[in-house]
Amino acid sequence: MFREFKKNLIFLYTLSTGLILTLIVVLTFLFSLVSLENKRQSLFQNHLFTLTSRLQTDNTVTDSYLAEMETRNELIIYIEENGTPLFFPGTYETTKNRDFLLEQAGRQAEKEGIYADSLPVSSNTLQSSVFRTKGQHHDTWLGNVLVIRTDSSYKKLILLSDESGEHFRILIMGLLFLLADCIGVFLLYLAGRRFVRRASAPLEESYQKQQDFVSAASHELRSPLAVIQANAAAIADAPLEMPRLLSVIQKECDRGSSLVKNLLLLANMDSNHLTIQKENVEIDELLLHLLELYEPVFHAKNSSLLLELPDMVLPRIKADPALCLQIFTILLDNAAAYGLENSRYPKILLKAETLQGHVSVSVVDYGAGVPEEEKGRIFDRFYRGDKSRSKKEHFGLGLSIASELARVQGARLKVEDTDGGGSTFTVEFYV
């Protein structure tokens, strides 16, 4: 599901951003074409102005000057004086249709009323507009026809500028722009793939956790239901065992009810619907109350619960007392279930202290401890260090609930090794 979702998202991202990039590239290319055209027109006008000025001021124009002008600037220059062509065969050899092009230029001029015998009347010049004409070899030329009146004669100038090289340069520029666009789209694809993968990772992780949660919850609920079903069926076959069987059914119902209650609590925390009523809590009074509650529990297990408080009065913390009580109840239940196994000392230590602006409350045991590789997972839902799941009263939800209850109050629950062996679970409340 996520694979197809990511593929579609990458495609949409690449398509949308690629279209924007392509539009920018196309607009930039068109702007470059307009700039090149303006530059070419300006350069052509400069050549025309230079030749016109030369014809107006000089009585003679040398062949060497015209040859250099043609070759250097890719031009065809044709000059007549009083109807007689200037004896200049031309030197620009990139085309073999010089006469054809001059004939085409004459026709273009005739369309604007400039004929072979046309002369300026109201001014010293008679000039056509700048036009384009095509040669016989798919070549394109920019042209202009000009008639100049001087003191002693009339001079006619036909100027053509070869644009074939410009077309090739435009083609190369277009290919470069296309290549840049393709590279840009590819880079956008790579960036989109990386972005989508990073953005969807928390979603995939959340979905996987949800799947694991549903699977584990189903497994845990199946167990009490199976026991209830088996004992209910056994009542009909063994009526004398009814009190014992009903007692088992009641215990399993209590287990199922406890599991459902914990699941609802986690659901409320996930949806931020958990009601929190913070007030100033005297942590030492809360710990004395816990000591009174759990001393009999540990005494029944042939162990003891000790309370260690500092000499100075602990500062009050801003927290929900009911939720704090639930956190420490979970930690003490876990200590009673797991902390006394293989314990060096048959005791559990409950202590509080003030450290660097926060109050920390710790539940210390001296048992087998938590393996290093499991410390990052013990706060996961339904995770249990008891692989055999022999302790049916525990579902693997306690520590995850305690961690979430601490988080919603702005506190932090962590686990560390006890010196000499064992585990120390600490809740840090910021004052």
N, C-alpha and C positions, 0 to 999 in steps of 0.2 A: 504494500500500500504506500509506504513512505517513499519507496524507490520511484514509483510512477509519479507521485506528488512532486518530488524534487525535480524529476525530468521536466514535467510540465512547467514548474516554477522557473527553472533555468531557461527554458525555451521562451517563456513570456518575458522574462527579464532581458534576455539577449535580443529578442525581437523589438521590444519597445525602445531600449537604449540604442540598439543598432540602427533603428529607423531615425532616431534623433541625430545620431552621429552622421548617418548618410545624408540627411537633410543639410546638416552643417557643411559637410564636405562638398555637396552639390552647389550650395550657395557660395562657398568659397571659390569653387572652380569657376562658376559663372562670373563672380566678381573679378577673378584673375583674367578671364577672357575679355571682359569690358576694359580692364586696365591695359591689357595688351593691345586691344583695338585702338584705344585712345592714344597709346604710345606710338603705334604704327602710323596713325593718321597725323599725329604731331610731327613725327620724323619725316613723313612724306611732304607735309607742308613746308618744313624747313628746307628740304631739297628744292622744292618748287620756288621758294622765296630766294634761295641762293642763286639759282639759274636765272630767274627773272631779273634780279638785281644785276647780275653779270651782263645779261643781254642789253639791259637799259643803259648801263654805264660804259661798257667796252664796245668799241667798233668791231673787234675781232675776238673770237673764242677759239683757242688752240685745240687741236685734236688730242694732244696729250692730256689737257685738263679734262676734256669730256671722257676720254678713255679711263682716266683714274676715277672720275666720278661714277661712271657706270660700274666698273669692276668692284670698287670698294663698297658700293651701296646697292648692288644688284639691281641696276636701273637700265632702262632703254631710253635714250635721249634722241629725239628727232627735231632738227631745226631747219626752218625755211626762212629765206630773206627775200622779200619782194616776190614771193612765189617760187623762188629757186631753192631747191634743197641744198643744205650744206653738205659738202663732200666729206662725209664721216660714216664709214661702214659699220661702226659699232664694235665694241670689244667684249661685251658680256656674252659669253658663249654657253650659258646654261640652257639656252633654248635655240632651236633652229627655225623658228617661225616668226622672225622679226617683222618681215613685211606683212604677214597676216595680222599680227598684233597691231601694227600701225594702222592697217586698214580698218580693223575693228574699232580702234580708238577714234578714227575719223567718223565712223558711223555713229558712235555714241555722241560725238560732238554735234553731228547733224541733227540728232533728235532734239537738241537744245537750241537749234537755229544757228549753229556755227559751221559754215560751209568753207570750201577751199578758198573762196574769194571773199570771205567775210572780213570786214575791217572794223576797228573801233570807231564809234561815232561820237558819243558824248563824253568819253574818257580816253585815257591812254592805253587801256587794256580791255580785252574781250576774253572772258574766261568761262569755261564750263564748270559744272560741279564735279566733285571727285566721284569717280565711277569705278566699277569693277568689270573686267572683261576676262574671258577665258581663251586660252590658247588651244593649239591642236594636240597637246600632250597632257591634258588634264591639269594644266597649270593655270593659276589664277593671278591676275595682275590688278594693281591699283593704279588708276590713270587720271590724267587731267590734260586738257587742251587749252592753250593760252595764246592769244594774239596780242602783240605789243607794238605800239606805235612810237617810233623815235623821230628825231628831227629830220632824218634823211631817208628812212625806210620803214617797212613793216616786217616784223619778225614773228614767225609762228613756231610755237614750242609744243611738242607732244612729249609728255613724261609718263613713263610706266614703271611701276615698282613690283618686282617679283615677290609674290606672297607664298609661293610653294614651300619655301623653307619654314615659313611661319606655321603652315598647316602641319608640317612634320613635328615642329616643336610643340604645337598644341596637342597633337596626338600623344607625344611622350609625356607631356604634363598631365593629360587626362589619365594615362596609364598609371602614373605615379600617384595621382589622387585616388584612383581606384585601388591601387595596392595599399595605400595608407588607410583607406576605408576598410578593406578586408582585414588588415592587421588589427585595426581598432576594434572591429566587431569580434575578432578572435580573442583579443585581450579582454573585451567585455564579457565574452562567454566564460573565460577562465575566472575572471573576477566574480561573475555571477554564480558560477559553480561553487567557488570557495565561500562566497557570502551565504548562499542557500544552505550549504552543508553546515556552516557554523550556526546559522540562524535556526535551522531545523533540529540541530543536535539536542537542545533542551527539550524540544517537543517530542522527539523520538525517545529520549530518556524518560520523560514523564509518561509517555504512552506505555513504554516497557514496564515502568514501575507500576502503572495501573494494571497492566496485564498480570504481572507477578502478584500484585495485591489481591486481585480477584481470584487468581488461582490458589494462593495460599489461604485466603478466607474461605473459599469453597472447601478446601481440604480440611481446615480446622472445624468447619461446621458439620462436615460429613461424619466426623468421628463421633461426637455426642449423639447425633441423630441415629447413627447405626447402632450405638449401644442402647438407646431408648427403644428402638424398633425391636432389637433382639430380646431385651428384657420384657417388653410388652407382650411379645409372642410367647415367651416362656411362662408367663403367668397362667395361661390357659392350661398348659401341660403340667405345671407344678403349683397348684393353688396353695400348698403349705408354705412355699417359699415367697408368697406374695409380699410380706412385709420387707424382706431383704431386697427383693426385686424392685419394689416401689421406692425404696431408699436409694437404690442405684439410679433409677430413673430421675428422682428428684435432684440428685447431685449433678447428673448430666444436664438437666434443665438449667440448673444454676450456672454450670459452665457455659452453656450456650448463651444464656442471658448476659453473662459477664462479657463474652466475646462480642455480642451485638452492641452492648453498651460502649465498649472500647472502640468499635468500628464507627459508631455514631459520633463519638468524641473526636476521633481523627477526621471524620468527614466535616464536622463543624469547624475544626481548626483549619482544614484545607480551604474551606469556603469563607473563612474569616467571619463566621457566625458565632464564634465562642464569646460568651459574655465575660468580660473581665472587670472586676471591681477592685481597683487598687486603693490601698490605704496604707497608713504608716504601721508597719508590722514590727513588733519586738521579737526578734529572731530567737533570743534566748528563751523566752516563754514558750515559743512554738516547739523548740527542741526539748524542753522539759516535759511538755505534753506528749511528744513522741516517745520519750524515754518511758513515761508511765504506761503508754499503750503497748509498747513492744517488749518491755522487760519480761513479762510472762511468756511471750512467744519464744524468746531465746532461752529462757530458763527451761522450757519444755524440751528444748533440743540439747540440754546439758551444756549450755554456753551462756555467755553474758553479754549485755549491751552496756557499753560505757559511754558517758558523755563528758567531753572535754571542752570547757569554756575558758576564755582568757580572763585575766584578773580585772581588766577594765570592762565597763559595760559596753556591749556591742551597740553601734548606732542603729537607729531604725532604718528599715528599707521600705521603699515604695513598691508594694506588690499586692497580689491578691492572696490573702491568707489561705483560702480554701484550695486554690491551685498549688500553693507552696506545700501545703499538707499532703496533697495528692502526689506531688513529686517525691517527697521524702518517704512516703508510704511505699511507693514503687521501689525506690532504692533499697529500703530496709527489707521488703519482701524478697527482692533479688538476693540480698546478702544472706537472708535466712535460707534461701533455696540453694544457692551456689557458693556463697562465701565461706561456709563452714566445712565444705568438702576438702579433705587433705589439708586441713588448716594446721599451721604451726601452733597457733594459740586458739583455744575455743572461745573466741570473743569477737565482737564487732565494735568498732570505735566510731562514735558520732561526735564530730568536733566542729567548732566554728572559730574563725579568726578574721581579723581585719588586715587587708593587704592592699596597699597602694590605691586607695580610693574605692575599694569594694569589699564587701563582706562575702567570704566564702564558707560554705557549709559542706563538709566531706563525710562520706560513709566509707570507712576503711575496713577491709577484711584482710586476712592473712592466709587465704586459701591458695588454690592453684593459679589464680590470676587469669587474665585474658591474653591469649597469644597475640603477638605483635601483628600478625597478618589479619586478625579478626577485629582489631580495635576500630578500623574504619567502617566496619559493617554492623557492629552490635547495636547501633542506633537505627538500623534499617528495619522496616516493618516486617514482622514474622520471621526475623532472623533469630535463630537460637543456637547457642553453643552446644546444647544438648542434641547431638545429631540423631540419637535414637528417639528423641521426643518422649522420653519416659516420664517426665514430669508433666502430667496432663493438666495440672492447674495453671501452667504457664503457656501462653500462646506466642510468645515472641513479640508482643506489642508493648510491653511495659516501658522499656527504655526509649523506644521511639516516641511514646506518649510523653514521658518525662522530658525528653529533649525538646519536643514541640511546646509543652507547657512552659518550659523555661524561656524558650525563644519569644513566645508571644508576650512575655512580661519584660522583655529586654534583658534577660539573664542568659547565662551560657552553662551548659552541662558538658563536662569533659571527663575522660577516664585516663588515669595514669597508673603506673606500677607502684605498689607499696614497697618500701625499702625492705629487702629480705624476702620478698615474695608476696603475692596477693594483688588486689586491685583497690584503687582509691577513686571513687566517683565524687566529683566536686561540682557544686553549683555556685557560680559566681554572680552575686547581685551587686549592681553598681549603686552606690549611695547617692 
